[in-house]
């Protein structure tokens, strides 16, 4: 596994809700390396994965936090017993979190850790998405997608064409994959930008949706349109029907696994230790 270099000199520690940039609805700080935010429809709240330390540290410090939809902290350490949780997905009353080499399964009502499912041979599990009855998990370092279904967690697809897969999003019967790019370096930059890919779940054929975007982290649909972001430079892009990318927003570097609900986009600012909600025109 590659050595992860420090990404920021300091993190915001105060538990407060602050005004932010134009278009921002709220911005809440107080998180040590937040990586992903997911809307929980059943609870009408947000779930945040907090790595609390280096993204590859096996230290037991990782946890999930709860936020209200207006940015108030409900529970800063709602679900514990993890190392460095990243991508999140909800299915059948459970929260699934990618945590280095395990898939953590949490009761969505109580926050109790129900299971830790090992992904044998994995290195850096990153994002999670659901088709409604399956869970898919990316392993960024081994060019692998894992699948959980009917209680079984197993390797589903391994291919160099995935080019360090990070972001995942289930989209109308296909699995979208945000590739980080070729030639991954120790500081997580790459020699070439990553593309937005699509996998046919029936054949596992990989195709390119939008080429050479950047170091793709999160993927979401906002107002019916595909939106994704580049972690290294903080830029957000909208992808049109022809696979053309258009920059729609620029945020600080370290913007991680974005998500959306209705017309609101949720932004985990990993290096700044905050979660932001924005509404775009």
Secondary structure as GFF3:
##gff-version 3
##sequence-region A 1 281
A	DSSP	beta_strand	17	18	.	.	.	ID=ss1
A	DSSP	beta_strand	24	29	.	.	.	ID=ss2
A	DSSP	beta_strand	34	40	.	.	.	ID=ss3
A	DSSP	beta_strand	45	50	.	.	.	ID=ss4
A	DSSP	beta_strand	62	68	.	.	.	ID=ss5
A	DSSP	beta_strand	73	82	.	.	.	ID=ss6
A	DSSP	beta_strand	88	91	.	.	.	ID=ss7
A	DSSP	beta_strand	94	99	.	.	.	ID=ss8
A	DSSP	beta_strand	102	107	.	.	.	ID=ss9
A	DSSP	beta_strand	113	118	.	.	.	ID=ss10
A	DSSP	beta_strand	125	130	.	.	.	ID=ss11
A	DSSP	beta_strand	135	139	.	.	.	ID=ss12
A	DSSP	beta_strand	144	149	.	.	.	ID=ss13
A	DSSP	beta_strand	152	158	.	.	.	ID=ss14
A	DSSP	three_ten_helix	160	162	.	.	.	ID=ss15
A	DSSP	beta_strand	165	171	.	.	.	ID=ss16
A	DSSP	beta_strand	174	179	.	.	.	ID=ss17
A	DSSP	beta_strand	194	200	.	.	.	ID=ss18
A	DSSP	beta_strand	206	214	.	.	.	ID=ss19
A	DSSP	beta_strand	216	222	.	.	.	ID=ss20
A	DSSP	beta_strand	225	230	.	.	.	ID=ss21
A	DSSP	beta_strand	235	239	.	.	.	ID=ss22
A	DSSP	beta_strand	245	250	.	.	.	ID=ss23
A	DSSP	beta_strand	259	261	.	.	.	ID=ss24
A	DSSP	beta_strand	264	269	.	.	.	ID=ss25
A	DSSP	beta_strand	274	278	.	.	.	ID=ss26
###
